[in-house]
Amino acid sequence: MAPLRAYNEAAFGPGRAEPLAILLHDEDGHTIGGLWGRSNYDWLFVEYLALPEAMRGQRLGSRLIAEAERIARERGCCGIWLDTFAFQARGFYEKLGFTVFGTLEDHPRGSRRFFLSKRLEG
């Protein structure tokens, strides 16, 4: 990994990679969901957004994305990107302003994986 990192830094400078975790906890302090990702080279990548079934429909997912956007802006990012399977939450992300920039067919076989992005304003 070091040779690739060195090559990238020679071309564009340090990526300023920084992890992100916005966690949801239960009454006992156990992590039960949240948003995990990382910023690198001016974009925030959302790797996971997970909510327990009982917490869905309460706008928590929208609030997690809004907080990730706030943090991304604070870090100087110009956008956010993520991926989701066809059986997951593409419509949810599109309602929040994300657009599809790529599709991987047959992942998993017989379905699709979508790649979405959202540019951040100012």
Residue pairs with C-beta under 8 A, 6 or more apart in sequence:
5 15
8 15
9 15
12 41
15 40
15 41
16 39
16 40
16 41
16 75
17 38
17 39
17 40
18 38
18 39
18 40
18 75
19 36
19 37
19 38
20 35
20 36
20 37
20 38
20 39
20 44
20 68
20 71
21 34
21 35
21 36
22 34
22 35
22 36
22 64
22 67
22 68
22 71
23 31
23 33
23 34
24 31
24 32
24 33
24 34
24 51
24 55
24 60
25 31
25 32
26 32
32 52
32 55
33 50
33 51
33 52
33 55
33 60
34 48
34 49
34 50
34 64
35 46
35 48
35 49
35 64
35 65
35 67
35 68
36 46
36 47
36 48
37 44
37 45
37 46
37 47
37 48
37 68
37 82
38 44
38 45
38 47
39 45
39 72
39 75
39 77
42 76
42 77
42 78
42 79
43 72
43 77
43 78
43 79
43 80
43 81
44 68
44 71
44 72
44 75
44 77
44 79
44 80
44 81
45 80
45 81
45 82
46 65
46 68
46 80
46 81
46 82
47 82
49 61
49 64
49 65
49 82
49 89
51 60
51 61
61 89
61 92
62 96
65 80
65 93
65 96
68 80
69 80
69 118
69 120
72 79
72 80
72 120
73 120
73 122
77 120
78 119
78 120
79 117
79 118
79 119
79 120
80 98
80 117
80 118
80 120
81 101
81 115
81 116
81 117
81 118
82 93
82 98
82 115
82 116
82 117
83 113
83 114
83 115
83 116
84 90
84 93
84 113
84 114
84 116
85 107
85 108
85 111
85 112
85 113
85 114
86 111
86 112
86 113
86 114
87 111
90 100
90 114
90 116
93 116
94 100
94 116
96 118
97 118
98 116
98 117
98 118
99 116
99 117
99 118
100 114
100 115
100 116
101 115
101 116
101 117
102 114
102 115
103 112
103 113
103 114
103 115
104 112
104 113
104 114
104 115
105 112
106 112
107 113
